[in-house]
Amino acid sequence: MFLDIPNFAVAIGYTNSSWTLKCDLNCDYVTKILNYMDKHRYAVCTPIFDKSKFTSQPLLDFDAGYILRAKDALPRQGSKHRGR
């Protein structure tokens, strides 16, 4: 999910391990969110990033030149899962 974009999620896999493993984890998490929203009749989910509690890091842990050159234009991810 992307900051300030409601109801949007994308699955990105690992760059140094099985791509499908991380995609599966992402899909499981999004499914939990969708089920929670359905149960509580929520129509919108918009992620918020709390800079006082978390840092950000590159979305792709990959040292290819084309990734490094585009690092400022690519999305970033939070440093850890907030949890409930």
PDB file with one MODEL, atoms N, CA, C and O in Angstrom:
MODEL        1
ATOM      1  N   MET A   1       0.851  -1.173   0.000  1.00  0.00           N
ATOM      2  CA  MET A   1       0.000   0.000   0.000  1.00  0.00           C
ATOM      3  C   MET A   1       0.893   1.231   0.000  1.00  0.00           C
ATOM      4  O   MET A   1       2.016   1.210   0.504  1.00  0.00           O
ATOM      5  N   PHE A   2       0.371   2.289  -0.571  1.00  0.00           N
ATOM      6  CA  PHE A   2       1.142   3.512  -0.687  1.00  0.00           C
ATOM      7  C   PHE A   2       0.526   4.633   0.145  1.00  0.00           C
ATOM      8  O   PHE A   2      -0.695   4.773   0.220  1.00  0.00           O
ATOM      9  N   LEU A   3       1.382   5.414   0.757  1.00  0.00           N
ATOM     10  CA  LEU A   3       0.968   6.534   1.598  1.00  0.00           C
ATOM     11  C   LEU A   3      -0.008   7.437   0.856  1.00  0.00           C
ATOM     12  O   LEU A   3       0.240   7.847  -0.278  1.00  0.00           O
ATOM     13  N   ASP A   4      -1.107   7.736   1.508  1.00  0.00           N
ATOM     14  CA  ASP A   4      -2.125   8.669   1.013  1.00  0.00           C
ATOM     15  C   ASP A   4      -2.854   8.226  -0.255  1.00  0.00           C
ATOM     16  O   ASP A   4      -3.543   9.034  -0.877  1.00  0.00           O
ATOM     17  N   ILE A   5      -2.716   6.968  -0.644  1.00  0.00           N
ATOM     18  CA  ILE A   5      -3.489   6.451  -1.781  1.00  0.00           C
ATOM     19  C   ILE A   5      -4.458   5.401  -1.229  1.00  0.00           C
ATOM     20  O   ILE A   5      -4.034   4.303  -0.868  1.00  0.00           O
ATOM     21  N   PRO A   6      -5.746   5.724  -1.161  1.00  0.00           N
ATOM     22  CA  PRO A   6      -6.706   4.786  -0.570  1.00  0.00           C
ATOM     23  C   PRO A   6      -6.969   3.566  -1.452  1.00  0.00           C
ATOM     24  O   PRO A   6      -6.972   3.647  -2.681  1.00  0.00           O
ATOM     25  N   ASN A   7      -7.188   2.443  -0.786  1.00  0.00           N
ATOM     26  CA  ASN A   7      -7.646   1.207  -1.434  1.00  0.00           C
ATOM     27  C   ASN A   7      -6.761   0.756  -2.599  1.00  0.00           C
ATOM     28  O   ASN A   7      -7.265   0.334  -3.641  1.00  0.00           O
ATOM     29  N   PHE A   8      -5.465   0.846  -2.419  1.00  0.00           N
ATOM     30  CA  PHE A   8      -4.543   0.417  -3.462  1.00  0.00           C
ATOM     31  C   PHE A   8      -3.414  -0.378  -2.830  1.00  0.00           C
ATOM     32  O   PHE A   8      -2.804   0.060  -1.855  1.00  0.00           O
ATOM     33  N   ALA A   9      -3.143  -1.537  -3.385  1.00  0.00           N
ATOM     34  CA  ALA A   9      -2.045  -2.361  -2.887  1.00  0.00           C
ATOM     35  C   ALA A   9      -1.346  -3.005  -4.075  1.00  0.00           C
ATOM     36  O   ALA A   9      -1.958  -3.258  -5.112  1.00  0.00           O
ATOM     37  N   VAL A  10      -0.063  -3.265  -3.908  1.00  0.00           N
ATOM     38  CA  VAL A  10       0.726  -3.915  -4.942  1.00  0.00           C
ATOM     39  C   VAL A  10       1.626  -4.939  -4.254  1.00  0.00           C
ATOM     40  O   VAL A  10       2.095  -4.710  -3.138  1.00  0.00           O
ATOM     41  N   ALA A  11       1.863  -6.054  -4.913  1.00  0.00           N
ATOM     42  CA  ALA A  11       2.721  -7.092  -4.338  1.00  0.00           C
ATOM     43  C   ALA A  11       4.090  -7.029  -5.007  1.00  0.00           C
ATOM     44  O   ALA A  11       4.201  -7.103  -6.231  1.00  0.00           O
ATOM     45  N   ILE A  12       5.121  -6.894  -4.191  1.00  0.00           N
ATOM     46  CA  ILE A  12       6.510  -6.870  -4.653  1.00  0.00           C
ATOM     47  C   ILE A  12       7.220  -8.036  -3.976  1.00  0.00           C
ATOM     48  O   ILE A  12       7.078  -8.240  -2.771  1.00  0.00           O
ATOM     49  N   GLY A  13       7.973  -8.790  -4.741  1.00  0.00           N
ATOM     50  CA  GLY A  13       8.666  -9.947  -4.176  1.00  0.00           C
ATOM     51  C   GLY A  13      10.060  -9.608  -3.679  1.00  0.00           C
ATOM     52  O   GLY A  13      10.535  -8.480  -3.818  1.00  0.00           O
ATOM     53  N   TYR A  14      10.702 -10.606  -3.098  1.00  0.00           N
ATOM     54  CA  TYR A  14      12.079 -10.447  -2.648  1.00  0.00           C
ATOM     55  C   TYR A  14      13.001 -10.359  -3.855  1.00  0.00           C
ATOM     56  O   TYR A  14      12.702 -10.907  -4.916  1.00  0.00           O
ATOM     57  N   THR A  15      14.127  -9.665  -3.689  1.00  0.00           N
ATOM     58  CA  THR A  15      15.119  -9.596  -4.766  1.00  0.00           C
ATOM     59  C   THR A  15      16.251 -10.597  -4.538  1.00  0.00           C
ATOM     60  O   THR A  15      17.011 -10.900  -5.458  1.00  0.00           O
ATOM     61  N   ASN A  16      16.363 -11.106  -3.321  1.00  0.00           N
ATOM     62  CA  ASN A  16      17.461 -12.026  -3.007  1.00  0.00           C
ATOM     63  C   ASN A  16      16.970 -13.406  -2.563  1.00  0.00           C
ATOM     64  O   ASN A  16      17.744 -14.200  -2.027  1.00  0.00           O
ATOM     65  N   SER A  17      15.710 -13.683  -2.783  1.00  0.00           N
ATOM     66  CA  SER A  17      15.120 -14.964  -2.388  1.00  0.00           C
ATOM     67  C   SER A  17      13.947 -15.229  -3.338  1.00  0.00           C
ATOM     68  O   SER A  17      13.815 -14.570  -4.369  1.00  0.00           O
ATOM     69  N   SER A  18      13.121 -16.170  -2.992  1.00  0.00           N
ATOM     70  CA  SER A  18      11.976 -16.501  -3.833  1.00  0.00           C
ATOM     71  C   SER A  18      11.019 -15.306  -3.953  1.00  0.00           C
ATOM     72  O   SER A  18      10.487 -14.820  -2.955  1.00  0.00           O
ATOM     73  N   TRP A  19      10.815 -14.848  -5.185  1.00  0.00           N
ATOM     74  CA  TRP A  19       9.916 -13.714  -5.436  1.00  0.00           C
ATOM     75  C   TRP A  19       8.520 -14.014  -4.909  1.00  0.00           C
ATOM     76  O   TRP A  19       7.887 -13.154  -4.296  1.00  0.00           O
ATOM     77  N   THR A  20       8.040 -15.227  -5.143  1.00  0.00           N
ATOM     78  CA  THR A  20       6.668 -15.564  -4.761  1.00  0.00           C
ATOM     79  C   THR A  20       6.474 -15.614  -3.251  1.00  0.00           C
ATOM     80  O   THR A  20       5.360 -15.394  -2.777  1.00  0.00           O
ATOM     81  N   LEU A  21       7.519 -15.894  -2.483  1.00  0.00           N
ATOM     82  CA  LEU A  21       7.383 -15.957  -1.032  1.00  0.00           C
ATOM     83  C   LEU A  21       6.926 -14.608  -0.475  1.00  0.00           C
ATOM     84  O   LEU A  21       5.965 -14.552   0.292  1.00  0.00           O
ATOM     85  N   LYS A  22       7.598 -13.534  -0.850  1.00  0.00           N
ATOM     86  CA  LYS A  22       7.204 -12.223  -0.335  1.00  0.00           C
ATOM     87  C   LYS A  22       5.864 -11.793  -0.912  1.00  0.00           C
ATOM     88  O   LYS A  22       5.061 -11.171  -0.216  1.00  0.00           O
ATOM     89  N   CYS A  23       5.613 -12.120  -2.184  1.00  0.00           N
ATOM     90  CA  CYS A  23       4.304 -11.797  -2.766  1.00  0.00           C
ATOM     91  C   CYS A  23       3.187 -12.488  -1.986  1.00  0.00           C
ATOM     92  O   CYS A  23       2.137 -11.893  -1.745  1.00  0.00           O
ATOM     93  N   ASP A  24       3.410 -13.734  -1.596  1.00  0.00           N
ATOM     94  CA  ASP A  24       2.427 -14.458  -0.780  1.00  0.00           C
ATOM     95  C   ASP A  24       2.202 -13.755   0.558  1.00  0.00           C
ATOM     96  O   ASP A  24       1.064 -13.619   1.007  1.00  0.00           O
ATOM     97  N   LEU A  25       3.276 -13.314   1.189  1.00  0.00           N
ATOM     98  CA  LEU A  25       3.158 -12.608   2.467  1.00  0.00           C
ATOM     99  C   LEU A  25       2.382 -11.305   2.300  1.00  0.00           C
ATOM    100  O   LEU A  25       1.520 -10.975   3.115  1.00  0.00           O
ATOM    101  N   ASN A  26       2.699 -10.570   1.236  1.00  0.00           N
ATOM    102  CA  ASN A  26       1.971  -9.329   0.963  1.00  0.00           C
ATOM    103  C   ASN A  26       0.485  -9.598   0.742  1.00  0.00           C
ATOM    104  O   ASN A  26      -0.366  -8.893   1.284  1.00  0.00           O
ATOM    105  N   CYS A  27       0.183 -10.609  -0.045  1.00  0.00           N
ATOM    106  CA  CYS A  27      -1.215 -10.932  -0.349  1.00  0.00           C
ATOM    107  C   CYS A  27      -1.971 -11.381   0.898  1.00  0.00           C
ATOM    108  O   CYS A  27      -3.140 -11.037   1.074  1.00  0.00           O
ATOM    109  N   ASP A  28      -1.310 -12.147   1.762  1.00  0.00           N
ATOM    110  CA  ASP A  28      -1.943 -12.550   3.029  1.00  0.00           C
ATOM    111  C   ASP A  28      -2.290 -11.324   3.866  1.00  0.00           C
ATOM    112  O   ASP A  28      -3.376 -11.246   4.441  1.00  0.00           O
ATOM    113  N   TYR A  29      -1.368 -10.369   3.932  1.00  0.00           N
ATOM    114  CA  TYR A  29      -1.593  -9.161   4.727  1.00  0.00           C
ATOM    115  C   TYR A  29      -2.746  -8.333   4.151  1.00  0.00           C
ATOM    116  O   TYR A  29      -3.613  -7.869   4.892  1.00  0.00           O
ATOM    117  N   VAL A  30      -2.751  -8.152   2.843  1.00  0.00           N
ATOM    118  CA  VAL A  30      -3.827  -7.382   2.207  1.00  0.00           C
ATOM    119  C   VAL A  30      -5.169  -8.093   2.391  1.00  0.00           C
ATOM    120  O   VAL A  30      -6.192  -7.439   2.593  1.00  0.00           O
ATOM    121  N   THR A  31      -5.173  -9.403   2.324  1.00  0.00           N
ATOM    122  CA  THR A  31      -6.405 -10.159   2.552  1.00  0.00           C
ATOM    123  C   THR A  31      -6.930  -9.936   3.968  1.00  0.00           C
ATOM    124  O   THR A  31      -8.135  -9.783   4.163  1.00  0.00           O
ATOM    125  N   LYS A  32      -6.042  -9.916   4.948  1.00  0.00           N
ATOM    126  CA  LYS A  32      -6.457  -9.631   6.339  1.00  0.00           C
ATOM    127  C   LYS A  32      -7.074  -8.243   6.444  1.00  0.00           C
ATOM    128  O   LYS A  32      -8.089  -8.061   7.116  1.00  0.00           O
ATOM    129  N   ILE A  33      -6.468  -7.275   5.786  1.00  0.00           N
ATOM    130  CA  ILE A  33      -7.020  -5.921   5.800  1.00  0.00           C
ATOM    131  C   ILE A  33      -8.405  -5.899   5.155  1.00  0.00           C
ATOM    132  O   ILE A  33      -9.338  -5.313   5.705  1.00  0.00           O
ATOM    133  N   LEU A  34      -8.540  -6.539   3.987  1.00  0.00           N
ATOM    134  CA  LEU A  34      -9.833  -6.559   3.302  1.00  0.00           C
ATOM    135  C   LEU A  34     -10.905  -7.253   4.137  1.00  0.00           C
ATOM    136  O   LEU A  34     -12.040  -6.780   4.200  1.00  0.00           O
ATOM    137  N   ASN A  35     -10.559  -8.365   4.775  1.00  0.00           N
ATOM    138  CA  ASN A  35     -11.519  -9.064   5.639  1.00  0.00           C
ATOM    139  C   ASN A  35     -11.918  -8.205   6.833  1.00  0.00           C
ATOM    140  O   ASN A  35     -13.086  -8.183   7.221  1.00  0.00           O
ATOM    141  N   TYR A  36     -10.954  -7.499   7.415  1.00  0.00           N
ATOM    142  CA  TYR A  36     -11.238  -6.598   8.540  1.00  0.00           C
ATOM    143  C   TYR A  36     -12.175  -5.476   8.086  1.00  0.00           C
ATOM    144  O   TYR A  36     -13.139  -5.137   8.773  1.00  0.00           O
ATOM    145  N   MET A  37     -11.875  -4.910   6.921  1.00  0.00           N
ATOM    146  CA  MET A  37     -12.725  -3.846   6.386  1.00  0.00           C
ATOM    147  C   MET A  37     -14.136  -4.352   6.134  1.00  0.00           C
ATOM    148  O   MET A  37     -15.110  -3.670   6.452  1.00  0.00           O
ATOM    149  N   ASP A  38     -14.247  -5.540   5.565  1.00  0.00           N
ATOM    150  CA  ASP A  38     -15.564  -6.121   5.286  1.00  0.00           C
ATOM    151  C   ASP A  38     -16.342  -6.369   6.579  1.00  0.00           C
ATOM    152  O   ASP A  38     -17.529  -6.055   6.669  1.00  0.00           O
ATOM    153  N   LYS A  39     -15.668  -6.928   7.567  1.00  0.00           N
ATOM    154  CA  LYS A  39     -16.310  -7.238   8.849  1.00  0.00           C
ATOM    155  C   LYS A  39     -16.842  -5.973   9.533  1.00  0.00           C
ATOM    156  O   LYS A  39     -17.913  -5.993  10.141  1.00  0.00           O
ATOM    157  N   HIS A  40     -16.094  -4.885   9.431  1.00  0.00           N
ATOM    158  CA  HIS A  40     -16.466  -3.637  10.106  1.00  0.00           C
ATOM    159  C   HIS A  40     -17.136  -2.633   9.170  1.00  0.00           C
ATOM    160  O   HIS A  40     -17.400  -1.491   9.546  1.00  0.00           O
ATOM    161  N   ARG A  41     -17.405  -3.084   7.946  1.00  0.00           N
ATOM    162  CA  ARG A  41     -18.091  -2.271   6.939  1.00  0.00           C
ATOM    163  C   ARG A  41     -17.351  -0.966   6.629  1.00  0.00           C
ATOM    164  O   ARG A  41     -17.970   0.085   6.462  1.00  0.00           O
ATOM    165  N   TYR A  42     -16.034  -1.047   6.556  1.00  0.00           N
ATOM    166  CA  TYR A  42     -15.218   0.096   6.139  1.00  0.00           C
ATOM    167  C   TYR A  42     -15.099   0.069   4.624  1.00  0.00           C
ATOM    168  O   TYR A  42     -14.957  -0.997   4.025  1.00  0.00           O
ATOM    169  N   ALA A  43     -15.158   1.238   4.008  1.00  0.00           N
ATOM    170  CA  ALA A  43     -15.058   1.327   2.554  1.00  0.00           C
ATOM    171  C   ALA A  43     -13.677   1.794   2.094  1.00  0.00           C
ATOM    172  O   ALA A  43     -13.302   1.573   0.942  1.00  0.00           O
ATOM    173  N   VAL A  44     -12.916   2.439   2.989  1.00  0.00           N
ATOM    174  CA  VAL A  44     -11.651   3.037   2.595  1.00  0.00           C
ATOM    175  C   VAL A  44     -10.554   2.683   3.594  1.00  0.00           C
ATOM    176  O   VAL A  44     -10.759   2.715   4.808  1.00  0.00           O
ATOM    177  N   CYS A  45      -9.403   2.350   3.062  1.00  0.00           N
ATOM    178  CA  CYS A  45      -8.212   2.106   3.870  1.00  0.00           C
ATOM    179  C   CYS A  45      -7.079   2.938   3.267  1.00  0.00           C
ATOM    180  O   CYS A  45      -6.703   2.739   2.112  1.00  0.00           O
ATOM    181  N   THR A  46      -6.541   3.864   4.047  1.00  0.00           N
ATOM    182  CA  THR A  46      -5.454   4.718   3.564  1.00  0.00           C
ATOM    183  C   THR A  46      -4.299   4.654   4.555  1.00  0.00           C
ATOM    184  O   THR A  46      -4.454   5.073   5.702  1.00  0.00           O
ATOM    185  N   PRO A  47      -3.154   4.143   4.143  1.00  0.00           N
ATOM    186  CA  PRO A  47      -2.020   4.036   5.054  1.00  0.00           C
ATOM    187  C   PRO A  47      -1.490   5.407   5.488  1.00  0.00           C
ATOM    188  O   PRO A  47      -1.528   6.375   4.729  1.00  0.00           O
ATOM    189  N   ILE A  48      -0.999   5.463   6.726  1.00  0.00           N
ATOM    190  CA  ILE A  48      -0.388   6.658   7.285  1.00  0.00           C
ATOM    191  C   ILE A  48       0.999   6.266   7.770  1.00  0.00           C
ATOM    192  O   ILE A  48       1.174   5.210   8.378  1.00  0.00           O
ATOM    193  N   PHE A  49       1.976   7.110   7.505  1.00  0.00           N
ATOM    194  CA  PHE A  49       3.356   6.838   7.923  1.00  0.00           C
ATOM    195  C   PHE A  49       3.722   7.794   9.046  1.00  0.00           C
ATOM    196  O   PHE A  49       3.751   9.009   8.848  1.00  0.00           O
ATOM    197  N   ASP A  50       4.003   7.249  10.221  1.00  0.00           N
ATOM    198  CA  ASP A  50       4.355   8.049  11.393  1.00  0.00           C
ATOM    199  C   ASP A  50       5.878   8.187  11.466  1.00  0.00           C
ATOM    200  O   ASP A  50       6.568   7.268  11.906  1.00  0.00           O
ATOM    201  N   LYS A  51       6.394   9.326  11.036  1.00  0.00           N
ATOM    202  CA  LYS A  51       7.839   9.563  10.997  1.00  0.00           C
ATOM    203  C   LYS A  51       8.475   9.584  12.381  1.00  0.00           C
ATOM    204  O   LYS A  51       9.688   9.415  12.507  1.00  0.00           O
ATOM    205  N   SER A  52       7.669   9.791  13.419  1.00  0.00           N
ATOM    206  CA  SER A  52       8.231   9.812  14.775  1.00  0.00           C
ATOM    207  C   SER A  52       8.503   8.400  15.301  1.00  0.00           C
ATOM    208  O   SER A  52       9.257   8.236  16.260  1.00  0.00           O
ATOM    209  N   LYS A  53       7.903   7.387  14.687  1.00  0.00           N
ATOM    210  CA  LYS A  53       8.065   6.006  15.152  1.00  0.00           C
ATOM    211  C   LYS A  53       8.831   5.110  14.190  1.00  0.00           C
ATOM    212  O   LYS A  53       9.388   4.090  14.596  1.00  0.00           O
ATOM    213  N   PHE A  54       8.860   5.492  12.907  1.00  0.00           N
ATOM    214  CA  PHE A  54       9.447   4.625  11.900  1.00  0.00           C
ATOM    215  C   PHE A  54      10.391   5.401  10.988  1.00  0.00           C
ATOM    216  O   PHE A  54      10.297   6.621  10.858  1.00  0.00           O
ATOM    217  N   THR A  55      11.288   4.675  10.371  1.00  0.00           N
ATOM    218  CA  THR A  55      12.108   5.238   9.309  1.00  0.00           C
ATOM    219  C   THR A  55      11.708   4.535   8.023  1.00  0.00           C
ATOM    220  O   THR A  55      10.989   3.536   8.046  1.00  0.00           O
ATOM    221  N   SER A  56      12.176   5.063   6.910  1.00  0.00           N
ATOM    222  CA  SER A  56      11.884   4.386   5.643  1.00  0.00           C
ATOM    223  C   SER A  56      13.175   3.832   5.068  1.00  0.00           C
ATOM    224  O   SER A  56      14.276   4.271   5.400  1.00  0.00           O
ATOM    225  N   GLN A  57      12.997   2.860   4.203  1.00  0.00           N
ATOM    226  CA  GLN A  57      14.140   2.229   3.547  1.00  0.00           C
ATOM    227  C   GLN A  57      13.737   1.905   2.119  1.00  0.00           C
ATOM    228  O   GLN A  57      12.547   1.892   1.802  1.00  0.00           O
ATOM    229  N   PRO A  58      14.710   1.643   1.252  1.00  0.00           N
ATOM    230  CA  PRO A  58      14.363   1.341  -0.145  1.00  0.00           C
ATOM    231  C   PRO A  58      13.418   0.142  -0.250  1.00  0.00           C
ATOM    232  O   PRO A  58      13.524  -0.817   0.515  1.00  0.00           O
ATOM    233  N   LEU A  59      12.508   0.214  -1.196  1.00  0.00           N
ATOM    234  CA  LEU A  59      11.579  -0.891  -1.428  1.00  0.00           C
ATOM    235  C   LEU A  59      12.304  -2.101  -2.002  1.00  0.00           C
ATOM    236  O   LEU A  59      12.014  -3.241  -1.639  1.00  0.00           O
ATOM    237  N   LEU A  60      13.244  -1.844  -2.893  1.00  0.00           N
ATOM    238  CA  LEU A  60      13.996  -2.925  -3.527  1.00  0.00           C
ATOM    239  C   LEU A  60      15.419  -2.966  -2.991  1.00  0.00           C
ATOM    240  O   LEU A  60      16.162  -1.992  -3.117  1.00  0.00           O
ATOM    241  N   ASP A  61      15.795  -4.075  -2.400  1.00  0.00           N
ATOM    242  CA  ASP A  61      17.151  -4.287  -1.902  1.00  0.00           C
ATOM    243  C   ASP A  61      17.958  -4.926  -3.035  1.00  0.00           C
ATOM    244  O   ASP A  61      18.221  -6.129  -3.034  1.00  0.00           O
ATOM    245  N   PHE A  62      18.336  -4.094  -3.988  1.00  0.00           N
ATOM    246  CA  PHE A  62      18.909  -4.600  -5.227  1.00  0.00           C
ATOM    247  C   PHE A  62      19.938  -3.583  -5.710  1.00  0.00           C
ATOM    248  O   PHE A  62      19.627  -2.397  -5.818  1.00  0.00           O
ATOM    249  N   ASP A  63      21.150  -4.027  -5.999  1.00  0.00           N
ATOM    250  CA  ASP A  63      22.236  -3.113  -6.355  1.00  0.00           C
ATOM    251  C   ASP A  63      22.468  -2.956  -7.852  1.00  0.00           C
ATOM    252  O   ASP A  63      23.546  -2.524  -8.261  1.00  0.00           O
ATOM    253  N   ALA A  64      21.496  -3.293  -8.665  1.00  0.00           N
ATOM    254  CA  ALA A  64      21.638  -3.103 -10.106  1.00  0.00           C
ATOM    255  C   ALA A  64      21.710  -1.599 -10.402  1.00  0.00           C
ATOM    256  O   ALA A  64      21.046  -0.797  -9.745  1.00  0.00           O
ATOM    257  N   GLY A  65      22.508  -1.236 -11.380  1.00  0.00           N
ATOM    258  CA  GLY A  65      22.688   0.171 -11.708  1.00  0.00           C
ATOM    259  C   GLY A  65      21.389   0.901 -12.000  1.00  0.00           C
ATOM    260  O   GLY A  65      21.202   2.033 -11.554  1.00  0.00           O
ATOM    261  N   TYR A  66      20.488   0.267 -12.744  1.00  0.00           N
ATOM    262  CA  TYR A  66      19.230   0.935 -13.087  1.00  0.00           C
ATOM    263  C   TYR A  66      18.356   1.173 -11.857  1.00  0.00           C
ATOM    264  O   TYR A  66      17.592   2.138 -11.827  1.00  0.00           O
ATOM    265  N   ILE A  67      18.453   0.319 -10.855  1.00  0.00           N
ATOM    266  CA  ILE A  67      17.706   0.533  -9.606  1.00  0.00           C
ATOM    267  C   ILE A  67      18.357   1.658  -8.806  1.00  0.00           C
ATOM    268  O   ILE A  67      17.659   2.538  -8.302  1.00  0.00           O
ATOM    269  N   LEU A  68      19.669   1.641  -8.685  1.00  0.00           N
ATOM    270  CA  LEU A  68      20.377   2.672  -7.928  1.00  0.00           C
ATOM    271  C   LEU A  68      20.174   4.060  -8.548  1.00  0.00           C
ATOM    272  O   LEU A  68      20.017   5.042  -7.821  1.00  0.00           O
ATOM    273  N   ARG A  69      20.174   4.148  -9.869  1.00  0.00           N
ATOM    274  CA  ARG A  69      19.966   5.445 -10.528  1.00  0.00           C
ATOM    275  C   ARG A  69      18.551   5.977 -10.299  1.00  0.00           C
ATOM    276  O   ARG A  69      18.344   7.190 -10.283  1.00  0.00           O
ATOM    277  N   ALA A  70      17.587   5.094 -10.125  1.00  0.00           N
ATOM    278  CA  ALA A  70      16.189   5.502  -9.957  1.00  0.00           C
ATOM    279  C   ALA A  70      15.739   5.520  -8.503  1.00  0.00           C
ATOM    280  O   ALA A  70      14.557   5.734  -8.233  1.00  0.00           O
ATOM    281  N   LYS A  71      16.650   5.300  -7.562  1.00  0.00           N
ATOM    282  CA  LYS A  71      16.250   5.121  -6.155  1.00  0.00           C
ATOM    283  C   LYS A  71      15.448   6.298  -5.601  1.00  0.00           C
ATOM    284  O   LYS A  71      14.578   6.094  -4.753  1.00  0.00           O
ATOM    285  N   ASP A  72      15.715   7.515  -6.052  1.00  0.00           N
ATOM    286  CA  ASP A  72      14.962   8.664  -5.545  1.00  0.00           C
ATOM    287  C   ASP A  72      13.551   8.740  -6.115  1.00  0.00           C
ATOM    288  O   ASP A  72      12.696   9.427  -5.555  1.00  0.00           O
ATOM    289  N   ALA A  73      13.295   8.045  -7.221  1.00  0.00           N
ATOM    290  CA  ALA A  73      11.974   8.059  -7.847  1.00  0.00           C
ATOM    291  C   ALA A  73      11.130   6.851  -7.450  1.00  0.00           C
ATOM    292  O   ALA A  73       9.915   6.852  -7.647  1.00  0.00           O
ATOM    293  N   LEU A  74      11.761   5.826  -6.897  1.00  0.00           N
ATOM    294  CA  LEU A  74      11.040   4.604  -6.539  1.00  0.00           C
ATOM    295  C   LEU A  74      10.382   4.738  -5.166  1.00  0.00           C
ATOM    296  O   LEU A  74      10.873   5.479  -4.315  1.00  0.00           O
ATOM    297  N   PRO A  75       9.274   4.027  -4.946  1.00  0.00           N
ATOM    298  CA  PRO A  75       8.642   4.037  -3.622  1.00  0.00           C
ATOM    299  C   PRO A  75       9.591   3.488  -2.559  1.00  0.00           C
ATOM    300  O   PRO A  75      10.523   2.746  -2.867  1.00  0.00           O
ATOM    301  N   ARG A  76       9.344   3.858  -1.320  1.00  0.00           N
ATOM    302  CA  ARG A  76      10.108   3.355  -0.183  1.00  0.00           C
ATOM    303  C   ARG A  76       9.172   2.555   0.704  1.00  0.00           C
ATOM    304  O   ARG A  76       7.954   2.624   0.544  1.00  0.00           O
ATOM    305  N   GLN A  77       9.728   1.800   1.633  1.00  0.00           N
ATOM    306  CA  GLN A  77       8.919   1.018   2.558  1.00  0.00           C
ATOM    307  C   GLN A  77       9.285   1.374   3.995  1.00  0.00           C
ATOM    308  O   GLN A  77      10.366   1.896   4.268  1.00  0.00           O
ATOM    309  N   GLY A  78       8.370   1.084   4.896  1.00  0.00           N
ATOM    310  CA  GLY A  78       8.619   1.334   6.309  1.00  0.00           C
ATOM    311  C   GLY A  78       9.671   0.379   6.852  1.00  0.00           C
ATOM    312  O   GLY A  78       9.894  -0.703   6.309  1.00  0.00           O
ATOM    313  N   SER A  79      10.308   0.801   7.929  1.00  0.00           N
ATOM    314  CA  SER A  79      11.399   0.014   8.506  1.00  0.00           C
ATOM    315  C   SER A  79      10.914  -1.203   9.267  1.00  0.00           C
ATOM    316  O   SER A  79      11.679  -2.142   9.490  1.00  0.00           O
ATOM    317  N   LYS A  80       9.633  -1.199   9.675  1.00  0.00           N
ATOM    318  CA  LYS A  80       9.082  -2.357  10.379  1.00  0.00           C
ATOM    319  C   LYS A  80       7.565  -2.304  10.324  1.00  0.00           C
ATOM    320  O   LYS A  80       6.974  -1.272  10.004  1.00  0.00           O
ATOM    321  N   HIS A  81       6.946  -3.432  10.640  1.00  0.00           N
ATOM    322  CA  HIS A  81       5.495  -3.551  10.665  1.00  0.00           C
ATOM    323  C   HIS A  81       4.986  -2.983  11.981  1.00  0.00           C
ATOM    324  O   HIS A  81       5.541  -3.279  13.040  1.00  0.00           O
ATOM    325  N   ARG A  82       3.968  -2.194  11.928  1.00  0.00           N
ATOM    326  CA  ARG A  82       3.410  -1.571  13.129  1.00  0.00           C
ATOM    327  C   ARG A  82       2.765  -2.606  14.045  1.00  0.00           C
ATOM    328  O   ARG A  82       2.921  -2.549  15.265  1.00  0.00           O
ATOM    329  N   GLY A  83       2.044  -3.544  13.452  1.00  0.00           N
ATOM    330  CA  GLY A  83       1.342  -4.547  14.269  1.00  0.00           C
ATOM    331  C   GLY A  83       0.125  -3.966  14.956  1.00  0.00           C
ATOM    332  O   GLY A  83      -0.141  -2.767  14.862  1.00  0.00           O
ATOM    333  N   ARG A  84      -0.605  -4.811  15.640  1.00  0.00           N
ATOM    334  CA  ARG A  84      -1.814  -4.367  16.358  1.00  0.00           C
ATOM    335  C   ARG A  84      -1.680  -4.719  17.806  1.00  0.00           C
ATOM    336  O   ARG A  84      -2.582  -4.438  18.595  1.00  0.00           O
TER     337      ARG A  84
ENDMDL
END
